[in-house]
Amino acid sequence: MGQRASTIVNKLSSSFSYHGGSGEFCEEDLIDGGRSLASFKGGTPFVYSRQGSMYFDEDGDLAHEFYEEIKKGGKRKMKRVDKNLTPQGEVRYRHPCLHVDFPIIMYSD
């Protein structure tokens, strides 16, 4: 009974002290009567930035999509612009978030 708790504590502490890998799960040896446990092998459980989903246009405006108005005869149409757009790149979070694959229960009923 105490051995299971110490195993969980060791896995959590090793996930904080590991300094390599891609931050993904990896399967460990069979433990506890044949059930396999996965452990988090990331450098830190926190995520500080993400890849941005918006684009900059030539004028420096930032948006998800850009449109231009085209006039043909008496009709006006909106045409989506997909040329000369630059991806936003890395966006830093205001507050660090927990990695989605971090194996810890935050709340239980």
Secondary structure by P-SEA (a helix, b strand, c coil): caaaaaaaaaaaaaaaaccccccbbbbcccccccbbbbbbbcccccccbbbbccccccccccccbbbbbbbcccbbbbbbbccccccccbbbbcccccccccccccccc
